[in-house]
């Protein structure tokens, strides 16, 4: 019985294997053939997914991709606010919300209703310059604090940086429509440090002929200062002009008023004035105003 059962099992096993091999086109074992078919399906699925992802990236990264539907609305795409100067996307709810917050903060900070006792140190066809001293009434110091907070936010100062008004003089440029469009905060110092610049000194005529690309390179150029201090009298911790009113000489007029009114009976020279850590635009202004890239700087935190 055992001898008869064993051959039948071997024969059935041989027949099954023979039948399986005959049904296949290639002499590959069954298990190996199944694994190959599984890999091929995975490869085809991956290739299909890659093709879909590539087409999606092409649509997403194309220059002519339209993310916002143009349905003929009046406000579409990037818009600049004529009041606060912020550039935002009109159809984006997030940009609309950010613009609303910035706009309200700007209007509240630059609004100038006028004071009964104003110390006007400069009058011009497009506005006036008002000087605020530490001993002035509280409502004037409160307005200066509001303007300073907005200026610090616009210039990128950290919130931890605090400028005490007890020893500073603030010059506000107020336009004819009763808005503060320029601010200069100065304090007494006794030393400054000379900026060491590698770029050659350019005359004002050559600066006007400089291309926009060269100005951009100059704005991004790194700079350092000397370690030996030099005597200085006035330190400018902040100087700011509203972005839409720049290139109108407001910063220059603020500087001229500062030099006339900082010390009684004395007109400061440009060598006696030092700037705090300037922004790229501030560095270009200081270079142009002082007629040299080697102007004085100081650390207003000390």
C-alpha positions as CSV (number, residue, x, y, z in Angstrom):
1,X,0.0,0.0,0.0
2,X,2.8,2.4,0.9
3,X,4.6,1.6,-2.3
4,X,1.5,2.2,-4.4
5,X,0.6,5.5,-2.7
6,X,4.1,7.1,-3.0
7,X,4.4,6.7,-6.8
8,X,0.9,8.1,-7.3
9,X,1.9,11.2,-5.3
10,X,5.1,11.6,-7.3
11,X,3.3,11.1,-10.5
12,X,0.6,13.7,-9.6
13,X,3.3,16.1,-8.5
14,X,5.1,15.6,-11.8
15,X,2.0,16.0,-13.8
16,X,1.1,19.2,-12.0
17,X,4.5,20.6,-12.5
18,X,4.6,19.5,-16.2
19,X,1.2,21.0,-16.8
20,X,2.2,24.3,-15.2
21,X,5.4,24.6,-17.2
22,X,3.5,23.8,-20.4
23,X,1.0,26.6,-19.7
24,X,3.7,29.2,-19.3
25,X,5.6,30.8,-22.2
26,X,8.9,30.9,-20.4
27,X,10.5,28.2,-18.2
28,X,10.3,30.3,-15.0
29,X,9.0,28.8,-11.7
30,X,5.5,29.7,-10.6
31,X,6.6,31.6,-7.5
32,X,9.2,33.6,-9.3
33,X,6.7,34.5,-12.1
34,X,4.2,35.8,-9.6
35,X,6.8,38.0,-7.9
36,X,7.8,39.4,-11.3
37,X,4.2,40.2,-12.1
38,X,3.8,41.9,-8.7
39,X,6.9,44.1,-9.3
40,X,5.7,45.0,-12.8
41,X,2.4,46.2,-11.4
42,X,4.2,48.2,-8.7
43,X,6.5,49.8,-11.4
44,X,3.5,50.6,-13.6
45,X,1.7,52.2,-10.6
46,X,4.8,54.2,-9.7
47,X,5.4,55.4,-13.2
48,X,1.8,56.4,-13.5
49,X,2.0,58.3,-10.2
50,X,5.2,60.0,-11.3
51,X,3.6,61.0,-14.6
52,X,0.6,62.5,-12.7
53,X,2.9,64.3,-10.3
54,X,5.1,65.6,-13.1
55,X,2.1,67.0,-14.9
56,X,0.8,68.6,-11.7
57,X,4.2,70.2,-11.1
58,X,4.2,71.5,-14.7
59,X,0.8,73.1,-14.2
60,X,1.8,74.4,-10.8
61,X,5.2,75.8,-11.8
62,X,4.2,77.2,-15.1
63,X,4.4,81.0,-15.6
64,X,0.9,81.2,-17.1
65,X,-0.8,79.3,-14.3
66,X,-3.9,81.1,-13.0
67,X,-4.4,80.8,-9.3
68,X,-7.2,83.4,-9.0
69,X,-10.2,83.6,-11.4
70,X,-10.4,86.9,-13.3
71,X,-14.1,87.5,-13.5
72,X,-13.9,91.1,-14.6
73,X,-13.6,92.5,-11.0
74,X,-12.2,96.0,-10.7
75,X,-9.6,95.0,-8.1
76,X,-7.4,92.1,-9.3
77,X,-3.9,91.0,-8.5
78,X,-1.3,93.1,-6.6
79,X,-2.7,96.4,-5.4
80,X,-0.9,99.2,-3.6
81,X,-2.9,101.2,-1.0
82,X,-2.7,104.9,-1.7
83,X,-2.9,105.7,2.0
84,X,-0.6,103.3,3.8
85,X,1.5,102.2,0.8
86,X,1.2,98.5,1.5
87,X,1.2,96.1,-1.5
88,X,-1.2,93.2,-1.1
89,X,-3.3,90.8,-3.2
90,X,-6.9,92.1,-3.5
91,X,-8.5,88.7,-3.9
92,X,-6.7,87.0,-1.0
93,X,-8.6,87.0,2.3
94,X,-5.3,86.7,4.3
95,X,-3.7,89.7,2.5
96,X,-6.9,91.7,2.9
97,X,-6.9,91.0,6.7
98,X,-3.2,91.9,7.0
99,X,-3.7,95.1,5.0
100,X,-6.7,96.1,7.2
101,X,-4.6,95.7,10.4
102,X,-1.6,97.6,9.0
103,X,-3.8,100.3,7.5
104,X,-5.6,101.0,10.8
105,X,-2.2,101.1,12.7
106,X,-0.8,103.4,10.1
107,X,-3.7,105.9,10.1
108,X,-3.8,106.0,13.9
109,X,0.0,106.6,14.2
110,X,0.5,109.3,11.5
111,X,-2.7,111.3,12.1
112,X,-1.7,114.7,13.4
113,X,-4.5,116.9,14.6
114,X,-2.3,119.8,15.7
115,X,-1.4,121.2,19.0
116,X,-2.0,124.6,20.6
117,X,1.7,125.0,21.4
118,X,3.8,123.7,18.6
119,X,7.5,124.2,18.3
120,X,7.8,124.7,14.6
121,X,11.5,124.7,13.5
122,X,10.9,124.6,9.7
123,X,8.2,125.6,7.3
124,X,8.0,124.5,3.7
125,X,5.4,124.6,0.9
126,X,4.5,120.9,1.4
127,X,4.6,120.8,5.2
128,X,6.4,121.8,8.5
129,X,8.8,120.3,11.0
130,X,7.8,120.2,14.6
131,X,10.3,119.6,17.4
132,X,9.3,117.7,20.6
133,X,11.5,117.9,23.7
134,X,11.4,115.7,26.8
135,X,9.8,118.4,28.9
136,X,6.8,119.0,26.6
137,X,3.2,118.1,27.7
138,X,2.2,114.4,28.0
139,X,-0.1,114.4,25.0
140,X,2.8,115.4,22.7
141,X,5.0,112.7,24.2
142,X,2.2,110.2,23.8
143,X,2.0,111.0,20.1
144,X,5.8,110.7,19.7
145,X,5.6,107.3,21.3
146,X,2.9,106.2,18.9
147,X,5.0,107.4,15.9
148,X,8.1,105.7,17.3
149,X,6.4,102.4,17.7
150,X,5.2,102.5,14.1
151,X,8.6,103.6,12.9
152,X,10.3,100.8,14.8
153,X,7.9,98.3,13.2
154,X,8.5,99.7,9.7
155,X,12.3,99.8,10.1
156,X,12.5,96.3,11.6
157,X,13.5,97.1,15.1
158,X,12.9,94.5,17.8
159,X,10.1,95.1,20.3
160,X,12.6,94.7,23.1
161,X,14.5,97.8,21.9
162,X,13.2,100.8,23.9
163,X,14.2,104.4,23.3
164,X,13.6,106.6,26.4
165,X,12.2,110.0,25.5
166,X,13.8,111.6,28.6
167,X,17.0,112.5,26.8
168,X,16.0,112.5,23.1
169,X,14.8,115.2,20.7
170,X,12.2,114.2,18.1
171,X,11.6,116.0,14.8
172,X,8.3,115.3,13.0
173,X,7.7,116.3,9.4
174,X,3.9,117.0,9.1
175,X,2.4,117.4,5.7
176,X,-0.3,119.9,4.8
177,X,-2.9,117.2,5.0
178,X,-2.0,116.7,8.8
179,X,-0.1,113.5,8.5
180,X,3.3,112.6,10.0
181,X,5.4,111.6,7.0
182,X,8.9,111.8,8.5
183,X,10.5,111.3,11.9
184,X,14.0,111.8,13.3
185,X,15.0,110.9,16.8
186,X,18.3,112.2,18.1
187,X,20.2,112.0,21.3
188,X,23.4,113.3,22.9
189,X,26.6,111.2,22.4
190,X,30.3,111.7,22.9
191,X,31.9,109.3,20.5
192,X,31.3,107.5,17.2
193,X,33.1,105.1,14.9
194,X,34.1,105.6,11.3
195,X,32.7,103.3,8.7
196,X,35.3,101.5,6.7
197,X,34.1,101.1,3.1
198,X,35.8,99.3,0.2
199,X,33.9,101.1,-2.5
200,X,35.4,104.2,-4.0
201,X,34.0,107.6,-3.1
202,X,31.5,108.8,-5.7
203,X,30.6,112.4,-6.3
204,X,26.9,113.4,-6.4
205,X,27.0,113.7,-10.2
206,X,28.4,110.1,-10.5
207,X,25.8,108.8,-8.0
208,X,23.0,110.2,-10.1
209,X,24.4,108.3,-13.1
210,X,24.8,105.0,-11.2
211,X,22.5,102.3,-12.6
212,X,19.8,100.5,-10.5
213,X,21.8,97.3,-10.5
214,X,24.9,99.0,-9.1
215,X,22.8,100.6,-6.4
216,X,21.3,97.3,-5.5
217,X,24.8,95.8,-5.2
218,X,25.8,98.7,-3.0
219,X,22.8,98.3,-0.8
220,X,23.7,94.6,-0.1
221,X,27.4,95.3,0.4
222,X,28.7,94.4,3.8
223,X,30.4,97.1,5.9
224,X,32.3,97.4,9.1
225,X,33.6,100.2,11.3
226,X,36.8,101.2,12.9
227,X,37.6,100.2,16.5
228,X,39.1,103.6,17.5
229,X,36.4,106.1,18.6
230,X,36.2,109.6,17.3
231,X,34.5,112.6,19.0
232,X,30.8,113.2,18.1
233,X,28.0,115.3,19.5
234,X,24.7,114.1,18.1
235,X,23.5,110.5,17.5
236,X,20.6,109.7,15.2
237,X,18.9,106.7,16.5
238,X,16.1,106.7,14.0
239,X,15.3,108.5,10.7
240,X,12.3,107.5,8.7
241,X,10.2,108.8,5.8
242,X,6.9,107.5,4.5
243,X,7.6,105.2,1.5
244,X,5.3,107.0,-0.9
245,X,6.9,110.4,-0.1
246,X,10.5,109.5,-0.4
247,X,12.8,111.2,-2.9
248,X,11.3,114.6,-2.0
249,X,14.0,115.8,0.3
250,X,12.2,115.2,3.6
251,X,15.1,113.4,5.2
252,X,17.5,116.1,4.1
253,X,15.3,118.8,5.6
254,X,15.0,116.9,8.9
255,X,18.8,116.6,9.0
256,X,19.3,120.3,8.4
257,X,16.8,121.2,11.1
258,X,18.5,118.9,13.5
259,X,21.9,120.5,12.9
260,X,20.4,124.0,13.5
261,X,18.4,123.2,16.6
262,X,20.2,120.4,18.4
263,X,22.5,122.6,20.4
264,X,21.5,126.2,21.2
265,X,23.6,128.8,19.3
266,X,25.6,126.1,17.4
267,X,25.3,124.7,13.9
268,X,26.6,121.1,13.9
269,X,28.9,120.0,11.2
270,X,28.4,116.7,9.4
271,X,31.5,115.3,11.1
272,X,29.8,115.8,14.5
273,X,26.7,113.6,13.6
274,X,26.7,109.8,13.9
275,X,24.1,107.4,12.7
276,X,22.9,104.3,14.5
277,X,23.1,100.9,12.8
278,X,21.6,102.0,9.4
279,X,19.4,100.0,7.1
280,X,20.6,99.6,3.4
281,X,18.5,102.6,2.4
282,X,19.8,104.5,5.5
283,X,23.4,103.8,4.5
284,X,22.8,105.2,1.0
285,X,21.2,108.3,2.5
286,X,24.0,108.8,5.0
287,X,26.6,108.4,2.3
288,X,24.9,110.9,0.0
289,X,24.2,113.4,2.8
290,X,27.7,113.3,4.3
291,X,29.3,113.2,0.8
292,X,31.4,110.2,1.9
293,X,30.8,106.5,2.6
294,X,33.0,106.8,5.7
295,X,30.5,108.5,8.0
296,X,30.2,108.0,11.7
297,X,28.1,105.4,13.4
298,X,27.4,104.5,17.1
299,X,25.7,101.9,19.2
300,X,22.4,103.5,20.4
301,X,21.8,100.5,22.8
302,X,24.7,101.6,25.0
